[in-house]
Amino acid sequence: MESNKRTYSDKKIIAHYKKDLGLQKPEQSIFNLLQNQLSNFKMLDIGIGGGRTTMHFASHVKEYIGVDYAVGMVDSCKKNCAVKFPKAIFEVVDVRNLDKYKENEFDFILFSFNGIDYITTDERFLALKEINRVLKPNGYFCFSSHNIQSLIEPVKFHLRLNLFASIKEQIIWQKVKKINKKQFAELQTSDVICINDGAHDFGLQTHYFRPISQQQILSKTGFKKIRFFSLDSGLEIESKNVSTAADRWIYYLCQKN
């Protein structure tokens, strides 16, 4: 979706991601799970932004390649990380075309911060097939994706120390529901919807998937041992509870068949 790429190429958005440095709770959980193996891994980090995940993974893996389809993001990451990680490679690459990489090249591929949700559904299949192609058998793939189930229950009003921020959040949410009225009417029956959810000043079209549907897509594109992690707690979600998980997005960890 070219409109999304234009948003991610905006200087203000690039500056925003430059400030974001910490791992999210599920990323930390997955890092802990793989920590003893990372030193043997060749890693492909997709959607590097300003280098948030680079800061945490590049020094722990055997080889590190970080990519993004926005030139400005790659330039920003290089400025933040190249001196600290001189062996790391940073490239402008689109996940929909990983032709520059060989089959079975990587031990671990990370696609964080819901980057996969900003391409079309057809392109999602293409991206997953490309990722599967360049991943080694039994190699690990981790990514996050927006959860359609988080939209089904109305957003509750939470009082914060900053009352203005809480009110602003509710105003934005009402606007989101208004401009996506047709999509919201189909929440209960749809496995995927594409909405403008207000992110980056309403600059993105975002795909929200039902986790069970995403699990089926992963199975069809050659992945196994699919595990789910909660954005809110960082803990693994048992398979029996996935259909009711209401986290804004879900982290998936799986392996290549």
N, C-alpha and C positions, 0 to 999 in steps of 0.2 A: 504494500500500500504506500504509494509515493507521498501522500499527504503526511503519513506518519514519519517517513524518512526526512521530510522537510522540517518537521518539528524537532526531531533529534539532531538536526544540523544547525539549529538556531543557537546563536552565541549565548543567549541567556540560559537555555536548557543545558548547554555544555558546561557553563559555569556552575549551574546547580549540581550536576553530577560530580563535578570536581571536588565539591565539599563533602560528598557522601563517602565515608571511609570504613564504616563498621560492617561486619557480617551480620546478617539477620539471624534470628534464633535457629531456624531450621538449617541454615547454611553452616552454623557452628556445630550443630548436631551431626551433620553429614561429614564435616571436616573431621570431627572426633572419631567417627566410624571408620574413616579411610586413612587416618593419620599414620598408622604403622606401615601402610603400603605406598604412601605418596612419594617417597624417595625413589621408588622404582618406576614412577609413572611419567610418561610423556603426556602433557596436558594441553588441550585446546579449550581456551576460555572465550566464549562467544558473547558479544555484547558487553565489552569491557567498560564502556562509558569513560569515566575519568580515572579508572584504575582501582576501584573499590575492592574487587576480588583479587586483583593482581597483588595488592599489598599483603594479602593473607596467604595466597597459594604459591606465588612464584618462587619463594625461597625454600619451599618444602618439596617441590617436584624435581625430577631429573631434568626434564626439558619443559619449557613453558612457551606457548604461543598464544598471544591475546589478539582477538580480532573484533572489529565492529564495522558495520556498513556505512557509518557516518564518518567522513574524513576528519571532521573537527574533533570527534570523540577520540579517535586514534592519536591525533596530534596532542590532545590534552593529556591522554594517558602516558604518552612518551615523555612529556614534560614532567609529569608527576613521578614516573617510575623508572625511566631508562637508566638514570645514574645509579639508583639503588639496586637495580637488577640488570646488570650489564649483559648477561647471557640471554635475557628474555627477548623474544621477538614480537614485534607489534606490527600488524598488517591490516589494511583495508580489505575486508572480505565479507561477502554476503552469504549467510547461512544457506540460502537457496541454491548456491553454486559453490561447492567445495572442491572443484576439479583440481586445484593446485595441490591437494593432499592425496596421498596414496590410500588404497584400500588397507584396512586393518592397521592404520598408522598410530592411533592414539589409545592410551590406556584409560584415560579419563577425559570426558567432555562436560563442561559446565556451561549452561545457558541461563544466566540468572536474571532477576528482576523482570520476569514475565516478557522478555523480549520476543518470545515465540507468539505472543498474543497480538502482535502488531503487523502480521502478514495475513493474507487471506487463508481461508480454511484449506483450499487446494494447495496453497504454498506450504501450509503447515505439514501436510503429508510429504511433500517434496523435501522439505527441510529435515524431517525425521528420517527419511530414507537416505539422505546425504550423510547425516550424522551417523546412522547405522553403518553406512558403507565405510567410513573412515575410522570407525571404532573397532578395536580388536575384539575377537570372540571373548565373551565374558567380561569385556571392558565395561566401565561404569559411565552412565549418562545421568546427569542431574539437571533439572530445570524447574522453574516455577511457572504457574499459570493461574489466571484469575478464575475464581470459583463462582459459577452461576448461582449456587445455593446461598451465597452471601447476600444476594439481591432479593431473595424471596421474602424474608422477614423484613418489615419496615425498620429503617435505621432508628435506633433509640437515641433520645436526647441525653447526652452525658454532660453534667455540669463540670466545668473545668475552672482552674484558677483564672484562666483567661476567658471570661464570659463572651467577649467579642468574637474569639475564635470559634466558640461553640455555636453562636448564632450564625456566623458566616458559613460554617459547615452545613447547617440545616438549610440555609438559603440555596447553597450550591446543590444539595441533594434534591430539593424541590425542583430546581431547574433541570437536573439530570432526568428526573422522572417525567417532566413535561416534554423535553425534546426527544425522549426515547419511549414515548407512550405506547407505540405499537409493539416494540420489543418487550416492554414490561408486561404487556397483556399476555405474552406467550411464555412467561418464565416457568410456569408449572409444567409445561409440556415439552419445552425445547431442551435439547442437549447442548446447544451452543447459540449464543446471540452475540451480535456485534453492536456495541453502543458507544456513544460519546459519554464517558463517565466523569468528565470534568477535569481530568488530569492535565497538567500543564496548560491551565487556562483554556480548557476545552479544545486542546490542540491535537487530540489523538482519538482514533477509532480503535476500540479495544474489544477483543474477543474474550468472552466468558464461557468456560466449558464446565459441564457436569463432570465431576471426577471419575465416575464410572465410565462415562463415554471416553474420556481421555485415556483411561486404562485400556479400553478396547482398541483405540487407535494405536497405542504403543504396541500392543500385542500383534496387530496387523502389520506393523512396520518393522517387526523383527526384534522386539525387546521382551525380556522375561524378568521374573523376580521383582515385580513392580511394588515399590513401597511408597507410602504417603507420609508427609510431615506437616505438622500444623504451623502456620505462620505465627499464630498467637503465642503458643507455648514452646514451639521448637521441637516438641516430642513427636514420635511416630504415632500415626493414627492407625488403629487396628482396621483391617479390611471390612469388618462387620459394621464399623461406625462411619465409613467414608461417605455413605449415601446421605448422612445427615450433618456432616461437617459444614460449619458455616463460616470458616475463616475466609477473609477477603481473597486470599490466594493460597494455593496448596503447592508444596514442594514435592517433586517426584524424584525418586532414585530408582534406577533400573539397570539391567545389564543386557548386553547383546547376546542373542541366541548363538 
